[in-house]
Amino acid sequence: MPDIVVHLVASAAYLGLAWHFLNTRWRRHASAAGTAAQPGLAAWERAALLAPLALHGWTIYQSLFASSELRLGFALALSATLWLGVALYWLESLFVHLDGLEPMVLAGAAVACALPPVFPGLVSPQGFGNAAFTLHVLLFVLAYGVLTIAILHVALMAYLERDLHYSRQPGAAPLLRLPTLPPLLTMERLLFRLILVSFLLMTAALVLGVAVSETTFGRPFRFDHKNVFSLLAWLTLAILLVGRFFYGWRGRTALKWTMAAFLFLMLAYVGRSFVLEVLLGRS
């Protein structure tokens, strides 16, 4: 099966599942006038998610490890990020009911999975045949993916907090009817678990990056655009975790620091690659 066909099949499967969850979790919930729906994924839904997830993962493996050249670009980074997002959602849903996330996560994965054939990215000369460099990139992509799911948690937490405040007003109705979500404190614990995982992955990527830079360029750290913003993202997460552990940071403070780290990490690689490949047309 040609590579582009695999991308399209996986993307179409994601879209079909996103449409299914939109109808069964959002629209049906909105029209059910208070009727409680059975939370969680059905067995067939859980199995159906594995098919596009496996195809999507195969395309990423081919791009990173099985290709004759390593192409790094915003499309591959987004594709790997959303793949990890779906995988994390699937795993988290085994323990916590996360109804309401499916249409957003799967629609994003459908778009991201279809992008690499259109925007294949720039060839990385130092990455060719360099397993350490490939692992360094993969760790950063994984860290970015985990942080992307944390941002989805941030968005839902902001909505829950806004809805909780708004619902106290007489005669107020929710701005958007979502399925039943976990309590705000549960969402917060999940958020910091994701932040810790992202921080550890980023730490490993930075340490490996220092070793690769020393070997390739003769110095452990280069003050270029990517490295500076990556370091800022790492420092932001470090400060957030210290603030959480010692000062009990939570709520809007945690949301702002998470958003800042996400933006720094996006500017470090995905944003730069998007400008080079799409806006400037470099290949």
N, C-alpha and C positions, 0 to 999 in steps of 0.2 A: 504494500500500500504506500503510494507516494507520501512524503512527509507532509505536504500541504493538505492532503486529504485527511490525514490524522488530526491535524489542527482543526479543520473544519468540522469533522465528525464530533470531536470532543466539545467544540464550541456549541454546536447545535444541541448536543445532549445536555449541556449545562443550561442552555436557554429553555429547553423543554422542561427541565426540572424546576427552574426558576419560575416559569409560568404556572406549573403545578402548585408550587408552594404559595405563590401569590394568590391563587384561587382558593386553596384549602386553608391557608393560615391567616391571610389578611382580609380578603373580600368576604369569605364565609363568616369570619369572626365579626366583621363589621355589620353583617346583616342578621347575625344570630341573636341580637337584642338581649345580651346577658346570658345566653346559653353557654355553659361551660363545655369546651371542646377537650378531647383527650390530648394531653400534652405529649411532646416527644415525637420521635420519628417512628413510623411503622417499620416492620422488618423489611418489607419490599422497598421502601424508600431508602433505608440505610444501604441495602444491597445495590440499588440503582445508582446511588452516588458513587460507588466504587468504580463503575465502568468508565465514565469520563475522567475520573480522578486518575485511573491507571493510564489511560491514553495520554492525558495531559502530562503526567510524570514521565512517560516515555519520550515525549517530544523534548522535554527539558534535559533528560539524560543524553539524548542524541546531540543536542546543541553544546552541552558542557563537556562531555566525556568521550563521545563516539565520533565526533566530527574531526576532519583532518586539520581544521583551524579553529581557534577559539575566537568567537565573535561576541563582543560585549556591547550591549545596547540597552536602551530604556525598555524596549519591548520584551526582551528576554528577562530583564529584572522584574518587570511587572508581571510577566507570565509566571515566573517562579514564585513571586510573592503571593499571588492569588491562588496558585496551586497549594502552597503551604497553608493559606487561609482556609481553603476547603478541607484540607486534611486535619487541621487543628479543630475546625468546627465539628467534623465527624467524630474525632476523639472526645472532645468536650461534651458532645451530646450524649455520650455513653453515661455520663455522671450527672449532668445538669441539663434541664430542659431549657433550650435556647430558641424556642419557636419565635419567629419574627425576623431572625437573622438570615434565613435561607434565601429569600429573593435577592437581597442586597449582595450577599457573598457570591451566589451562583451567577448572577447577571454580570458582576465584575469579572469573575473568572472566565465567562464566555467571551467577553471583549478581549481580555488580556491574552487568552489562549490563541486567538485569531491574529494577533498583531505580529509575532516574530517573522512569519513568511513575508509580510509587507515591509517591515523594518528590520532587516537581518542584523543590523548593528555593525560596529567597527571591528576590524580584525585587530586582535591584541598580539603584537609580536613577542612580548615577553611572556605571554601565556602559553605559547605553542610548546607542547611537550613538557610544561612545567607543572607538575602535579601540585606542588605547594601553592603556586599562584592560583590555580583553579580552585583549590580548597579554600584559599583566602577569599576569593570572590563568592564561592558558595556559602561560606559562613556569613558574609555580609548580607547576601540575599536572604538567607534564613532569618537573620536578625531583623531585616527590614520587613519580612513577611509576618513575623510574630508581632512586630510593632504595628503593622497595618491592622491586624485583628484587634490589638489593644485600642486602636483608634475607633474601630466599630463599637467596641465596648464603651468607649468614651462618648460616642454619639448617642448610644442608647441610654447611658447613665444621665447624660444631659437632658434627654427627653423625659426620662422617669422623674428626675428632680423638678423639671419645669412643670410636668403634668401633676406632680404631687402638690406643688405650690398653687397651681392654677385651679385644681379641683377643690380647693378649700373655699373658693369664692362661691357665693350663692348662685345656683342655677348654671354653673359652669360645666361645659362638656369638654372631653379631651380634644386636643387639636388634631390628633391622628389616632385612629383606633388600631392598635397593634394587638397581637395575641398576648396571652398572659406571659409576662417575662419574670425571671427570677427577682427576688427582692433586691433593693438597691445595695445592701451590705454584701450580698452574695456576688453581685456584679463587681463590686469594688475589690473583693478578695480575688476574683478571677483576673481583674485588671492588673493587680500588682504581681500576680503569679506570671502573667504574660510579660510584664515589664522586666521582672527578674530574669526570665529566660532570654529575652532579647538582649539584656545587658551582658549576660554571660557569653552569648554567641558573639556579640560585638567585641567583647574583651579578647576572646580567642582569635577573632579575625584581625584585630589590631596587632596582637602579639605576633601572629604568623606574618602579617604584612611587614612588620619591622624586619623579620628575618629575610623575607623575600626581597625587600628593598636593599638590605645590606649586601645580599648576594648579587642582585641585578645591577644596582646603581652605585654600589660602593659606599652608601651611607644609610643609616637606619631609618631616617625620616626625611621626607621631602615636603616642604611647605607649599604644596600646590592646593588647588581648589578642592579636590576630592578628599585629601587627607585632613585639611583644616576643618571642613564641615563634618567629616566623620568623627574627628576628635571632639568637636563641640557637641555632637549628638551623644557620644559616650559620656562626656562630663555632665550633660543635662540629666541623663538617666541615673548617673551616680549620685548627683545631688538629690534627685527625687527619692531614691531609695534610702539615702541617709536621712533625709527629712521625714520619711515615713517611719523609719526604725526608731529614731531618737525623739522626734517631735510629733509623731502621729499625724503627719500630713494626710489629708483625704479631701474628698469633695472637689470643689472647684480648683483648689490649689494643685491637686494631683492632676486634674484634667489639663490645666494650662501647661504644666511641665511636660506632660506626655505629648501634647500637641507640638510644643517647641522641639522636642527631640525628634519627632516624626518629620517636621519641616526641615530640620538640619540634615537628617539622613536622606531625605528626598533631594535636597539641593546638592548633596555630596555626589550623588551618582545619577539617579534617574532624571532629575531636572537638567543636569549638564548634558547628558547623552541626548535628551530630547531636543535641546537647542542645537547641538552639533548635527544630529542626523536629520531632523525634520525642518527646523527653521533655517539652518545654514546649508543643509543639503550635502554634508560631507559624508563620504563612504570609504 
